[in-house]
Structures are given as C-alpha cells and as structure tokens.
Amino acid sequence: MQKKILIAIDGPAASGKSTTAKLLAKKLNYSYLDTGAMYRAITLKFLEQKIDLENLKKWKKILETTEVFLDYSNGNLEVWLDKVNVTSKIRTPEINNSISEVASMAFVREKMVALQQEIGKNGGWVIDGRDIGTVVFPKAEVKIFMVASVEVRAKRRQKDYENSGLSIPFEQVVSEIKKRDEIDSNREVSPLKQAKDAIVFDTSDLSIEEQVEFLYKKILEKI
C-alpha cells in the first residue's frame, strides 16, 4: 500500500490556498483540513463575547471550554463552534478584519496547533494555513507556499463577498488584504513565512484547475 504523506500549503490571504487544497485532497483521495476556518471560528467567539481583546486572562479561561469542530461528511465544509453551526458566519469583513489579531495570540495558536497536529499525525492530509510547513508540520513531505499579487487576491476576496451577498468596495478589500499581510508577517508567534524547502507557487495568472493540476503532478513525484 502506498504511504500517505502530509501536504502543507501556506500563503497569504486569498492566495487560493483553501480552494486549491480542497480540490487537491479530493484528487488524491486525501482528507483536507482548513486551519483558517478554525481561527475564524475562534475569532467569531471573541467578537460575540464583546470582551476587550486585551483581557487575556479572561480569554484564556473562555478558550479552555471552547470547542471547534470541522465536518466534511456531506461533501462540504461545515464549521461548528460550541455545537452551533457557524459556517455562514465566519466569512464576513468583520471576521477578516479581526482574525489576524486573534490568531496572533500565543494561547490561541497553542491550542489550535496542538489540535491540528493531532488530526494530521498519521498522514493522508492536505492542510492549508499560514504556519503549517514552518510550525505545525515542519517535517511534512511536501510544502507549498502559494502567492499572488495584492490586486488578484483582492479580486478573489471581493468575489467571495459577492457570493455571500455582500457588496464591498474594491479599494476597501485591497486595504484589508494589505493590513492582514502586515499583521500576519510581523506577528511574534508563528509569523507567515516561507519554509526553506517549500515550493513557491505564484497563482496570479492561473485558474484553479491549473493550480490543482500543477501541484498534483509535483506531489506525484514525491509519492
């Protein structure tokens, strides 16, 4: 039986990670883990509690009893927070504007990283995020760092908003992307950065189908 490996896909916001990783996992008959959805769920919890983000003692206590569960059983990702389906609530501008701040908290990342490592420890997973190849699974057999221009990423994010029924000015989306890049790349805990042995993959001029096919061929070389 062919050994199943770990495939780590990192990159900045709207670089195409989640869509590509999900389709790639299906093509390989692997499981897929969207770590960004986990952080989005935690961010939603923080925003709904309306507690100052500086109150770390309070947040640590709340996080101890917070449950995040990702369900793919129906073929689509469903995100559950404390046994409530929050799938439709975690893809909003409010979450996008706050997720980097929440995800930069050491105790939040510690809990999420431990959960991610437990999930993927036996291989057979395509996992995307911002620190998968550098922190969560530094020994992953295949590491990919996806990039794209700010303008291309902003257009993708704007389309996501439109699909959710939201109309956000392009200039505002560009500003959101740049702000998130700045925070993600400069945070003290698990900053966004390319692993030394990662394949750098610019998706600016490629369709989703082209992205998946390129990575599929690269991974077949490994397995």
N, C-alpha and C positions, 0 to 999 in steps of 0.2 A: 504493500500500500504506500502510495506517495505521501511523504511527510507534508503536513500542512504548516505553513510558515506564518509569520506576523508581517503585515504590511503597514507601515506607519506613514501617514500622509499629513504633512504640516503645511502651513502657509497663512498669509494674512486674510482678513475678512473678504468674503466674496471672490476669492481666487478660484472657486469652483471645486473646492475640496469635497464637500458633502455629497453633491450630486454625482460627481465622478466616482467617489469612494463607494457609494451605494450601488451604482451600476457595475463597477468593477467587482465588487463582492459577489453580486449575482452571477456574473460571467464566470467567476472562478469557483462558484458554489461554496463561498466562504460566508461567514457571518460578518455583519457590519455594525460598527459602533460609532455613533455620532457624539463625541465627547462635548462638543459645543452645546448640544441640547441639554446636557446635564448642567452645565454652568448657566444656561438660560433659565432653567427651572429654579435653580438656587437664587438667581437674580430676581425672578418673579416673586419668590418668597420674601426676599428682603424688601422689595418695593411695596408689597401688600402689607407688610408689618408696620410700615411707616415709622421705623426706628432709625435714629441717626446712625449712619454708617460708621461714625467714629466710636460708637459704643461697642467695642469689640468684645467685651466681657458678656454682654447681653447676646450678641450674635453667636458666640461660641456655644452658649447654652442652648440657643434655639436650634443650631445646626446639629447638635447631638441627637435630637429626636426627629430630624427631618429625613424623609425617605424620598429618593428619586428612583424611578423605575422606567426603563425604556422597553416598549413592547413592539415587536415586529411580526407578531403571529398572524396578522391579517394582510401582510404584504406591504403595509405602510407603517412608517414610524409613528407611534403614539407615545407621548411623554406624560408620565404620571407623577404628580407631586403630592405626597401625603395621601395617596389613594384617590386623588382627584385628577381627571384627565385635563391637562393644561396645554395640549398640543397647539390649539389655536391662539393661545395667549402669549406664547414665548417668541413670536416673530413680529414684534412691533418696534417702532422707533424708540419707545421708552426703554425697552429691554436692550436694544442695540446701543443706546447712549450710556447705559449703566453697567453693562456686563463686564467690561474691561476692569472697572474699579472693583467690582465684587470678586472677579476671578483672580485679581492680583493679591487678595488676602491670603496669607500663608495658611491659615487653618482651613480655609475653603479648599484650596488646592490640595492640601494634605489628605483631606477626606476623599475628594474626587479621584486623585491619583491612585490611592490605595484601592478604591473600588474598581477603577479601570484596569489596574494590574491583576487583580483577582479574576476579572472577566476574561482577559486575554492571555492568561498564563500558559495555556496549552496549545496556542497557535490556531490557525484557521480563521483569522480575523483580519479585516481591513478596518483600520482605526484612524479617524482623522481628528485633527485638533491643532494646537499651537506649540505643544511641547512633547508630542508623542515620541518622536525619534530622538529627542535630546534628554528627556527626563523620565517619561513613563516607561518607554521600551527602548532604551539606548542600544540594546542588542538585537533589535528587530532585523530580520534578514533582508528586508527591502525598505529603504527610507526614501521618501519623495518629498520635495519641497516645491509646492506649487506657487507660482507668482503670476501677476498680471498687472497692467497699468492701472493707475487710480481711476482713470476715466472709464475703462472697461468694467472694472469692479463696481463702480458707482451705477453704471447702466444695468448691470445684473441685479444689484440690490434694489434699484428703483423698480425693475420688472417684478421682483418678488413682492414688493409693496403693492404694486398694481394688482397682482394676482390675489392679494389678500383684501382688495377693495380700498386700499389707501393711496392717496394722491400726495406725493412728497416732491417738492421742487428738486431738480437735479443738483443745483448748487448746494442745497442742504445735505443731500446724500453724499456728495463729494466731501463736504466738511466733516460729516460723520465718519466716513472711511479714513480720512487723514488723521482725525483725532484718535480713532481706535488704533491705527497703526502706531502712532506715537506712544500711547499708553502701553500697548502690548509689547512693543520692542524695548521699552525702557523700564519696565517694572522690575523690582528687585527679585521677586520669586518667579522662577521658570519663565524668563522672557522669551518672546518669539525670536527664534534664530535658526538658521540652517545648520543641521548636523553636518559634520565634516564629510561623512560618507554618503550624503543624500544626493539623489538625482534631482538637479534643479530643472523644473519644467515650467516654461512660460506658456500660459494658456490664452494669452491676449487675442491671438488670431485663429484659435482653434474652436471647432464645435465640440459639444460634449461627446459626441460619437468619436471624434478624432482623438480626444483626450483619453477616453477609455481604451481605444484600440492601441494607442501608443504605449500606455502603461501596461496593458495586458501582455504585449509582446516582451516588454522589459522583464516582467515578472516570470514569464515562461522560461526565460533564460536562466533564472535562479532556481526554478523548481523542476 
